[in-house]
């Protein structure tokens, strides 16, 4: 039997630029999630292949993200940054464009190659 010598979790930074009444505001947070393997992703896609891409990406985030830190975009009624929860994550994912940015960063965090330069360096 073989296994990878890496943990079953990933932690990654997400940066969002938001237009707030004409003012550009930058938000940065760290997300934590389960490390997904190809069999898991394929099974999930096979089971939910009729979903729209954005809905599927949101589902992957909802099902597999497990925490966050340094988060200041989602706040509670008291104005304080919200602790991670399914409802707080849904609030974050409701921001137009956030699903694409977060899902993309999540997939990149699982295996970061350094893009084209990284692939060329590794070949």
C-alpha positions in Angstrom: 0.0 0.0 0.0 1.3 3.5 -0.8 0.4 6.9 0.5 1.4 10.5 0.0 3.7 12.1 2.6 1.6 15.2 3.0 -1.3 16.0 5.3 -5.0 15.6 4.4 -5.6 19.3 4.7 -4.6 22.4 2.8 -4.4 26.0 3.9 -4.4 28.8 1.4 -4.8 32.6 1.1 -7.6 34.2 -0.9 -7.6 37.9 -1.8 -10.8 39.6 -3.0 -11.1 43.2 -4.4 -14.6 44.5 -3.8 -16.2 47.7 -5.2 -17.9 49.3 -2.2 -19.9 52.3 -3.4 -17.1 53.2 -5.8 -14.3 52.6 -3.4 -12.0 49.6 -4.0 -11.6 47.5 -0.8 -9.2 44.7 -0.5 -10.0 41.7 1.7 -7.6 38.8 2.4 -8.3 35.6 4.4 -6.9 32.2 4.9 -9.1 29.2 4.2 -8.6 25.6 5.3 -10.0 22.5 3.6 -9.7 18.8 2.9 -7.1 17.7 0.5 -9.1 16.2 -2.4 -7.9 13.4 -4.6 -8.9 12.8 -8.2 -11.1 9.8 -7.3 -13.1 12.0 -4.9 -13.5 14.9 -7.4 -14.4 12.5 -10.2 -17.1 10.8 -8.1 -18.5 14.1 -7.0 -18.6 15.3 -10.6 -20.2 12.0 -11.8 -22.9 12.4 -9.1 -23.5 16.1 -9.7 -22.6 16.5 -13.4 -26.0 18.0 -14.2 -25.2 21.1 -12.0 -24.1 24.4 -13.5 -20.4 24.9 -13.1 -20.7 27.7 -10.6 -23.1 25.7 -8.5 -20.8 22.6 -8.6 -17.8 24.8 -7.6 -19.8 26.2 -4.7 -20.8 22.7 -3.6 -17.1 21.6 -3.6 -16.3 24.6 -1.4 -19.3 24.0 1.0 -18.6 20.3 1.3 -14.8 20.5 1.8 -13.8 23.9 3.3 -13.4 23.5 7.1 -12.2 26.8 8.5 -10.8 30.2 8.0 -8.6 32.8 9.8 -7.8 36.5 9.4 -11.3 36.9 7.9 -12.8 40.4 8.0 -15.4 40.4 5.1 -18.2 38.4 6.8 -19.3 39.9 10.1 -22.0 39.1 12.6 -24.8 41.4 14.0 -22.2 42.8 16.4 -20.0 44.0 13.5 -17.2 41.5 14.5 -15.7 39.1 12.1 -17.7 35.9 11.9 -16.3 32.6 13.0 -16.3 29.9 10.3 -19.6 28.1 10.0 -21.7 26.8 7.0 -23.9 29.9 7.2 -20.9 32.3 7.3 -19.3 30.4 4.4 -22.6 30.7 2.4 -22.5 34.5 3.1 -19.0 34.7 1.7 -19.9 32.6 -1.4 -22.9 34.8 -2.1 -20.6 37.6 -3.1 -20.7 37.7 -6.9 -17.4 36.3 -8.2 -16.2 34.9 -4.9 -17.1 31.3 -5.8 -14.8 31.3 -8.8 -11.9 33.0 -6.9 -12.2 30.7 -3.9 -12.6 27.5 -5.8 -9.7 28.3 -8.1 -7.5 29.1 -5.1 -8.6 25.9 -3.4 -7.7 23.8 -6.5 -4.4 25.6 -6.9 -3.6 25.0 -3.2 -3.9 21.3 -3.5 -1.0 21.1 -6.0 0.7 24.4 -6.9 3.0 24.0 -9.9 4.1 27.6 -10.3 2.1 27.8 -13.5 3.9 27.6 -16.9 7.2 28.4 -15.3 6.8 25.7 -12.7 5.8 23.1 -15.3 8.8 24.0 -17.5 11.1 23.9 -14.5 9.8 20.4 -13.5 10.1 18.9 -16.9 
